[in-house]
């Protein structure tokens, strides 16, 4: 299954360099890496990355993840995927830079709506 992680440019560069990550500071604080489904991704960007001129969306394959992935209730009662472990770059299927224009992140057609 494909799920999505949003990283800031520096976090993406660090993952490329180190080949794995414990996630963004909020992930480290919470003890797991926050992911979103395609249907949740745009709201996650709007809620947590407002004003960021550039973000990176990583499409990740859950079958390639080493740590336990748990679906837990979060925003609005939705189930969100949380990885209890490090994200290895080998589970990243593809990535894409998403830029801010007129106050909104401009997602390409490659990034599904659902």
C-alpha positions as CSV (number, residue, x, y, z in Angstrom):
1,X,0.0,0.0,0.0
2,X,1.2,3.5,-0.8
3,X,1.1,6.2,2.0
4,X,2.7,9.6,2.1
5,X,5.2,11.6,4.2
6,X,5.8,15.3,3.9
7,X,9.3,16.5,4.7
8,X,10.9,20.0,4.5
9,X,13.7,20.3,2.1
10,X,16.5,19.9,4.7
11,X,14.8,16.8,6.1
12,X,14.6,15.3,2.6
13,X,18.3,16.0,2.0
14,X,19.1,14.4,5.4
15,X,17.2,11.3,4.5
16,X,19.0,11.1,1.1
17,X,22.3,11.5,2.9
18,X,21.7,9.2,5.9
19,X,19.5,6.6,4.0
20,X,17.1,6.5,7.0
21,X,15.4,9.0,9.4
22,X,13.5,9.0,12.7
23,X,11.4,11.7,11.0
24,X,10.8,15.4,11.6
25,X,11.1,16.9,15.0
26,X,7.4,16.3,15.7
27,X,7.8,12.6,14.8
28,X,10.8,12.3,17.2
29,X,8.8,14.0,19.9
30,X,5.7,11.8,19.4
31,X,7.7,8.6,19.1
32,X,6.5,7.6,15.7
33,X,6.6,8.9,12.1
34,X,3.4,10.5,10.9
35,X,2.1,9.6,7.5
36,X,-1.0,10.4,5.6
37,X,-3.2,8.6,3.1
38,X,-3.7,10.2,-0.3
39,X,-7.1,11.5,0.9
40,X,-5.5,13.0,4.0
41,X,-2.4,14.5,2.4
42,X,-3.6,17.9,1.3
43,X,-5.3,18.6,4.6
44,X,-2.0,17.6,6.4
45,X,-0.1,20.0,4.2
46,X,-2.5,22.8,4.9
47,X,-2.7,22.2,8.6
48,X,1.0,21.6,9.4
49,X,3.0,23.2,6.5
50,X,1.1,26.5,5.9
51,X,3.5,29.1,4.5
52,X,6.3,26.6,3.7
53,X,7.5,27.7,0.3
54,X,8.6,24.1,-0.6
55,X,7.8,20.7,0.8
56,X,8.6,17.2,-0.4
57,X,6.0,14.6,-0.7
58,X,7.3,11.0,-0.4
59,X,5.2,8.1,-1.6
60,X,6.2,5.2,0.5
61,X,5.4,1.5,0.2
62,X,4.1,0.0,3.5
63,X,5.3,-3.5,2.4
64,X,8.9,-2.2,2.4
65,X,8.8,-0.7,5.9
66,X,10.9,-2.4,8.7
67,X,9.1,-1.1,11.8
68,X,5.5,-1.7,12.8
69,X,2.9,0.4,11.1
70,X,-0.1,1.2,13.2
71,X,-3.3,2.9,12.0
72,X,-4.4,5.2,14.8
73,X,-7.2,7.6,15.4
74,X,-6.2,11.2,14.9
75,X,-7.6,14.4,13.3
76,X,-11.4,14.2,12.9
77,X,-11.5,10.6,14.0
78,X,-9.7,9.4,10.9
79,X,-7.2,6.6,11.0
80,X,-3.7,7.8,10.2
81,X,-0.7,5.5,9.5
82,X,2.1,5.8,12.1
83,X,5.4,4.1,11.7
84,X,7.1,3.0,14.9
85,X,10.6,2.9,13.7
86,X,12.9,4.5,11.2
87,X,11.9,5.4,7.7
88,X,14.4,3.7,5.3
89,X,14.9,5.4,1.9
90,X,14.3,2.0,0.3
91,X,10.6,2.2,1.1
92,X,10.3,5.5,-0.8
93,X,8.8,4.8,-4.2
94,X,9.0,8.3,-5.5
95,X,9.2,11.9,-4.3
96,X,8.1,15.2,-5.6
97,X,8.7,18.8,-4.6
98,X,5.5,20.8,-4.0
99,X,5.7,24.6,-4.0
100,X,3.5,27.3,-2.6
101,X,1.6,29.6,-5.0
102,X,-0.9,32.2,-3.9
103,X,-0.9,30.7,-0.4
104,X,-1.6,27.1,-1.4
105,X,0.6,24.1,-2.1
106,X,0.4,23.2,-5.8
107,X,0.2,19.4,-5.9
108,X,0.7,17.7,-9.3
109,X,-1.6,15.2,-10.9
110,X,1.0,12.5,-9.9
111,X,-0.2,13.0,-6.3
112,X,-3.6,11.3,-6.0
113,X,-6.6,13.0,-4.5
114,X,-7.8,9.7,-2.9
